[in-house]
Amino acid sequence: MRPLELEVFSCRSDNYGVLVHDPESGLTASIDAPEEKPILDAAARRGWKITHIFTTHHHGDHVEANLALKEKFGLEIIGPFNEAVAIPGLDKTMADGDEFQFGEHLVCVIETPGHTAGHICYHFPDDKILFAADTLFALGCGRLFERPAADMWHSLQKLAVLPDETAVYFGHEYTLSNAKFALSVDPDNERLQARASEIEAQRAAGRFTIPTTIGLEKETNPFLRATDPAIRRNLVMESKSNEEVFAEIRKRKDNF
């Protein structure tokens, strides 16, 4: 089985777009559809015909180009069962634990409510790739629009148990601001300090910070580290539950 090929590009003001291409079958999926022109430009650069959209959640900046791309390519749109009524052009729904084939590549669906009520992530276990959209960012997580903090904490734990080497492709370039916040709640984390410096240099040079890895996030992302004694001391929450600590971190980020 030949490895997947990926094309990562920016769109809208701070979204990432990703095309996933299987060179054996010729299938190409757009991970969400934030904006038509950058997606078409990316496909043209690689000479790929888009056959699928893998929708993660219903927000407009992730589904805006669904119908335009479907009209152009006659593609299939896959998306979350629990948000089916809100996904334009949806053909097939997926729920937690569902699996399907993309060519010869297995895709596992992980439901991660929090940012929205039915958000899903797409995990390619054999390829060690996760498309996390607005659930898990580099050094961050999505805002809690539709579900409480406890639900998002549980969702993040479902991602944290994936292999450390799993490459994580996320939906937005928020990494520099996330790094500054992370240092405010975990200032003595040397790995985080070094990573923040690396990110500052990357962004100053105009480079993307995508992808990250599950292992790196577990070391440095405060939203995955509510159990860490140092963070709990910094928040004066040593005796609180993991969900309560996570909720406090999310609240502080909202107001940072």
C-alpha positions in Angstrom: 0.0 0.0 0.0 1.5 3.3 -1.1 1.4 6.1 1.5 -1.2 8.9 1.3 -0.1 12.2 -0.2 -1.2 15.4 1.6 -1.5 19.0 0.4 -1.8 21.6 3.2 -2.7 25.2 2.5 -4.2 28.3 4.1 -7.6 29.6 3.4 -10.0 32.2 4.8 -8.2 34.3 7.5 -6.7 31.5 9.6 -8.1 28.2 8.4 -6.0 25.3 7.2 -7.2 23.3 4.3 -5.9 19.7 3.6 -6.3 17.5 0.6 -5.7 13.8 1.1 -4.8 11.8 -2.0 -4.5 8.0 -2.3 -2.1 7.5 -5.3 -3.3 3.9 -5.8 -7.0 4.5 -6.2 -6.8 8.2 -7.3 -9.3 9.2 -4.6 -8.8 12.7 -3.1 -10.6 14.0 -0.1 -10.9 17.6 1.1 -10.8 17.7 4.9 -13.8 20.1 5.4 -14.4 22.8 2.7 -13.6 26.2 4.2 -13.3 28.1 0.9 -13.7 27.1 -2.7 -10.8 28.9 -4.5 -7.9 27.8 -2.3 -9.2 24.2 -2.5 -9.5 24.3 -6.3 -6.1 25.8 -6.5 -4.5 23.1 -4.3 -6.2 20.4 -6.4 -4.9 22.0 -9.6 -1.4 22.2 -8.3 -1.3 18.5 -7.7 -3.4 17.4 -10.6 -6.0 15.8 -8.4 -9.7 15.4 -8.8 -11.6 15.8 -5.5 -13.8 12.8 -4.9 -14.8 13.3 -1.3 -15.3 15.9 1.4 -14.8 14.6 5.0 -16.7 17.1 7.1 -15.9 17.4 10.8 -18.6 19.8 12.0 -21.2 22.2 10.8 -19.6 25.6 11.3 -19.7 27.8 8.2 -16.0 28.2 8.0 -15.8 24.4 7.5 -18.7 23.8 5.1 -18.9 27.0 3.1 -17.7 25.3 -0.2 -19.5 22.0 0.2 -22.2 22.7 -2.4 -19.9 24.4 -4.9 -17.4 21.6 -4.9 -20.1 19.0 -5.1 -21.6 20.7 -8.1 -18.2 20.9 -9.8 -16.9 17.4 -9.0 -20.0 15.3 -8.2 -18.2 14.2 -5.1 -19.4 12.4 -2.0 -19.8 14.4 1.3 -19.3 12.4 4.5 -20.1 14.0 7.9 -21.2 13.7 11.5 -24.5 11.8 12.1 -25.3 14.2 15.0 -25.1 17.3 12.8 -26.6 15.8 9.7 -29.3 18.4 9.3 -26.7 21.2 9.3 -24.2 19.9 6.8 -24.9 21.1 3.2 -25.0 18.4 0.6 -24.3 15.6 3.0 -24.5 12.1 1.5 -23.3 9.7 4.2 -23.3 10.1 8.0 -20.7 8.7 10.5 -20.9 8.2 14.2 -18.4 7.3 16.9 -16.6 4.1 16.2 -17.7 3.9 12.6 -15.0 2.8 10.0 -14.8 3.0 6.3 -12.2 2.5 3.5 -10.6 5.3 1.5 -9.1 3.2 -1.2 -7.1 0.6 0.8 -6.7 3.0 3.8 -8.8 2.5 6.9 -10.5 5.5 8.3 -11.8 5.4 11.9 -14.3 8.0 13.1 -14.0 9.5 16.6 -16.8 11.6 17.9 -15.5 14.5 19.9 -18.3 16.7 21.2 -17.3 20.0 22.8 -16.7 22.7 20.2 -19.9 21.5 18.6 -22.4 18.9 19.7 -21.5 16.3 17.0 -17.9 17.1 16.0 -16.0 14.2 14.6 -12.4 13.5 13.8 -11.0 11.2 11.1 -8.2 8.8 12.2 -6.2 6.9 9.6 -4.6 4.4 12.0 -2.3 2.6 9.5 -1.0 6.0 8.3 -0.7 7.4 11.8 -2.7 10.5 10.8 -5.5 12.3 12.7 -7.6 15.1 11.2 -8.8 16.9 14.4 -10.3 20.1 13.0 -11.5 22.3 15.9 -11.2 19.7 18.7 -7.5 19.7 19.2 -5.1 22.4 18.0 -1.4 22.8 18.4 -1.2 23.9 22.1 -5.0 24.5 22.2 -8.5 23.1 21.8 -11.7 24.5 20.4 -14.0 26.9 22.2 -16.9 25.3 23.9 -19.9 26.5 21.9 -22.4 23.6 22.2 -21.2 21.2 24.9 -19.8 21.6 28.4 -16.2 21.4 29.5 -16.6 17.9 30.9 -17.6 16.7 27.5 -14.6 18.3 25.8 -12.3 16.9 28.4 -13.6 13.4 27.7 -13.3 14.0 23.9 -9.7 15.1 24.3 -8.9 11.9 26.3 -10.1 9.9 23.4 -7.5 11.5 21.2 -4.8 11.4 23.8 -4.7 7.6 23.9 -3.8 7.5 20.2 -0.1 6.6 19.5 2.3 9.4 20.3 3.7 9.5 16.8 0.2 10.2 15.3 0.4 13.3 13.2 -2.4 15.8 14.0 -3.8 18.1 11.3 -5.9 20.8 12.9 -8.3 23.4 11.5 -6.8 26.8 12.4 -3.5 28.6 12.7 -3.8 29.7 16.3 -0.5 28.3 17.5 1.4 31.4 18.5 -1.4 32.8 20.6 -1.9 29.3 22.1 1.8 29.1 23.0 1.6 32.4 24.9 -1.4 31.3 26.8 0.1 27.9 27.6 3.1 29.5 29.2 0.7 31.5 31.5 -0.6 28.4 33.1 2.5 26.1 32.7 5.4 28.5 32.9 8.0 26.1 34.3 7.6 23.5 31.5 10.9 23.5 29.8 9.7 21.5 26.8 6.9 24.1 26.4 9.4 27.0 26.7 11.5 25.5 23.9 8.5 24.8 21.7 7.2 28.4 22.2 10.5 29.7 20.9 10.4 27.4 17.9 6.8 28.5 17.1 7.7 32.2 17.3 10.5 31.6 14.8 8.3 29.6 12.5 5.6 32.2 12.4 8.0 35.1 12.0 9.3 33.3 8.9 5.7 32.7 7.7 5.9 29.0 8.1 3.0 26.7 9.0 2.9 25.0 12.4 0.9 22.1 11.1 1.1 19.2 11.8 1.7 18.5 15.4 1.8 15.1 17.1 -0.2 13.5 19.9 3.0 13.0 21.9 4.1 16.6 21.6 0.7 17.8 22.7 0.7 15.6 25.7 4.0 17.2 26.8 3.1 20.8 26.2 -0.6 21.4 25.6 -2.3 22.5 28.8 -5.7 21.3 27.7 -4.4 17.8 27.7 -2.5 18.3 31.0 -5.3 19.0 33.6 -3.8 16.1 35.7 -0.4 17.7 35.9 0.6 18.7 39.5 2.4 21.8 38.4 -0.5 23.2 36.5 -2.8 22.4 39.3 -0.6 24.3 41.8 -0.4 27.3 39.5 -4.2 27.4 39.3 -4.5 26.6 43.1 -6.7 23.7 42.1 -4.8 20.8 43.6 -7.9 19.1 45.0 -10.3 19.7 42.1 -11.4 17.2 39.5 -9.8 16.9 36.1 -12.9 18.3 34.5 -12.9 21.3 36.8 -9.2 22.0 36.1 -9.8 21.7 32.4 -12.8 24.1 32.6 -10.7 26.7 34.4 -8.0 26.5 31.8 -10.6 26.9 29.0 -12.2 29.8 30.8 -8.8 31.5 31.2 -8.0 31.0 27.5 -11.4 32.5 26.6 -10.4 35.7 28.4 -6.7 35.7 27.6 
